[in-house]
Amino acid sequence: MQGYDGGISVAKGYKLDKTILTTNELQVVLAGIKSIDSISKTSYRQTIIEKFSTDKDTLRAEQDVILIDLAAWDQEGITDKIEQIKQAVLHQEVISFLYHSNKGESKRRIEPYFIVFKWAAWYVYGYCLSRQAYRLFKLNRICQLARTATRYEPRRLPEGKLDLERYFRTEEMTLVALFEDTAKYRLIEEYGPECFTATESGKLLFQKSFTNPDYATQWILSFGDKVKVISPSELGADIYAQAKNILKQYE
């Protein structure tokens, strides 16, 4: 039926004809919805199947080739946070929380705009009223999350603000390190088979630029004695100092 302002309304109980999507296309849609179900309080997959007039038994019987599970270890906690933030975004409501970072704890109030899944973790992106700037907050580091009664007027996001990589950039540093061959699988997994060259001694010469030196330090330390930093020298000195402090814990 034609709407007054040019829109349309769909008759109650109407179901999409199966010719709109092929079975393969619908399976892709359902695979994506199933991934959302893994972190949602409500299951949408069955509801979507019921919306289509195609053969439901065939859809149920189709084997899922791609399985996407977005759940975290703290599944219930993450699901609750996502639901609260989603409702806050929909109602344009400020949220408050206690945030834990390498700089300590801080109380934040933000205008939430997006829930983001990136780098194998969940984040909320919004305008921080405390810092008067756009920020990205990791949900696992958020405690005491609450919706407030304060409404906000959505801001127009400046161009480039959704370049999420920039929130992790501090200064660029080129790391050169020598890894044991036993670390090869991790280098390939994280940076691909082209990130290193094999030396005559059987070790792996790794070279890559990092935009977050703190992350590079923690990454190197995660390899234990399977790596030696060649450059920059200050990073090698930092690793040495941290290793000495770790040793003191066991003396």
N, C-alpha and C positions, 0 to 999 in steps of 0.2 A: 504494500500500500504506500502511495506517495505521501511523504510528510509535508507539513506546512512550509518548512524552510528548505525543501529540496532533499531531505533525507528519506530513508525508507524504514518501515517496520516489518518484521518477519512474523508470520503467523505462529501462534503458540503451538508447540509440539512439532514444528517443522524440522525435518532432518535433511542434512546435505546429501545430495545424490552421489552415489559412488563414482560416477563418471568425472566428478570434479578432481579427484585425486586417484592415482593408480594405487594398487595395493602396496607397491614398493615405496611410493611417496608417503603414503599414510604410515607405513612402518617407521620411516625416518622421523616423522612428526611424533609418533608414539614413543620412540626411543628418547627423543629430547624431553618429552613430558615425563617419562619414567625417571629421568635423571633429576628433574625438579621434585618429583615425588619423594626422592631419597632424602630431601631436607625440608619437606613441607609437612605441616600438620594435617593437611588434607590431600587425599589421593585424587589425582585428576585423570589418570590414564583410563580407568574404567568408564568414567563419565564421558570422555571424548569418544570412546568406542561406541557408546550408546547413542551419541549424536549422529552417527553415520548410519545410513540405511544399507550399507554393504554387509556382507556375510560376517557376522561377529565371530562365529566359531572359527572361521578361517583366520581372522586376525589374532584370535587367542592362541591358535595352534602354531602360528608363524614363529619360528625360532628367532630369538633376539640375537643378532650377530654382533651388534655393538652394545656393550653394557657400560653405562656411565653411572658411577656412584659418587655423588658430591658430598657424602656424609663425612663427618670428622670423628675423631676419637670421642670427643665430648658431644655426641650427637644430640642429646636432649637439650644441652645448654645452647648449642649453636642454633638449633631449630627454633628455640624460644626467642633468641636474639633476632634472628632473621624475621620472624613473624612480628615482633614488636617494632622493628625498624621499618618493615614494609608498611605497616599500618600508619606509622608516623609520617612516612613519605606521602602516602595517599591522602592523609588528613592535613598535610603541611604543618606538622607539629614538631616543635623543638624537643630533642632528647638530651638527657644528661647521663653521665657515667663517670666512673673512676677508671683512668687509663694508666697502664703500666708500660714503661719503656725503659731503655737503657739510661735515661736521665732521671728515672724515679717515677713516683706516682703523681698524677695531676687530675684535678676535677675538670671535666669538660662539658660544655653545652654546645650542641651543634644543630644546624639546620640540615637534616639528612636529605640527600638527593638520589643516591644510587647505592644498591647493594652489589658488591663486585666479587666475583670469584676469579682469582688470578694468582699465579705462582703457587698453585695447590693450596690456597688458603682463602678464607672469606674476609672481606673488608667492607666498611661503610665509608662512603665518600660524601663529604658535606662541607658546609661553611662553619668553621669554628668561631664561635662568638668570643671565646677567650683570647684567641690569637688574631682575630679579625682577618682570617685568611682561609683558603680552601685547604683541607687536610684529608688524609687517608688514614683510617684507623683499623687495625687488625682486630677482628671480633674475639679471637682467643685471648686478647689482652684487655678486653673490656669487662669490668665488673660493675655491679650495682646499676645496671642499665634501667632507665625509667623514661616513660613518656611524660611530658609536662603538659600543662594546660595552655602553654604559650603557642600561639599560631604564628607562622611566618609567611611573608610574601616571597614567593620564589624569585631568586636572583637570575639574571641572565648570565650564564657561564661564559667567561671570557674565552676566546679562542686559545686552544692549547692546554686549558686547565685539565682536560681529561686525558692528557698524555701521562698516564700513571707511572711510567718509568721515571719521570722527573722527580717524583717524591722520594726516590731512593738514591738520587745522585748527590754526591757531595763534591768530590774532586776525582778526576780521572787518573788512574795509576796503571802502568803496564807491569804486570807480574811475569817474571821469568823464573821457573822452578824446575827441578829435576825430580821426577817421580820414579818409584820402583815399579817394575812391570806388573806387580800384583794390584796396582791401583788403576790399571788400564780400563777395567770395566766401568769404574765410576767416571773417569774422564770422558769416555765415549757416551755414557748415559747422560751426563750433564752438559757437555759442550761439543759432542760429536767426534768422529774419528779423525777429523782434520785438525784438531786443536793441539796435537803434539807430533813430534817426530822421534823415531827410535834412534838411539845413539849406538855406537859400536860396543859400548859396555853393557848394552841391554836395557839401559834406563830410558825414560821418556822425557824429552825436553818439551816443556809446556810454556806457551806464551799467550797471554790474553790481557786485554784492557779491562779494568774494573772501575766502576763509577762510585763504589762505596768501599773505601779501604777497610772499614771495620768488618764488613762482610767478608772481604778477602782474607783478613786475619783469621776469622773464625772458621772459614772454609779450609784454609791450610792446616789449622790445628786439628780439624776433624780427621786428617789423614795420619795423625800420630807421627811415627818414625819412618813413614813411607815417602817422605818428601823433604827436599832441602831447597830453601829459597835462594836463588842466585841474585836477583835484584827485584825491587830496589833494596838497598842495604838497610834502610831504616825499618823496612818491614821485617827483614831477617833479624834485626836487633830486637824488635818488639816481640817476635816469636820466641827468641832466646830468653827474654825477660819473663814472659808468661810461663815458659816451660820451667824456669827456675822456681817461680812461685808455686807452680803445680807440685813440683818435687818437694817443696817445704811442707805441703799438706800431709805428706806421708813419712816425714822424718821422725 
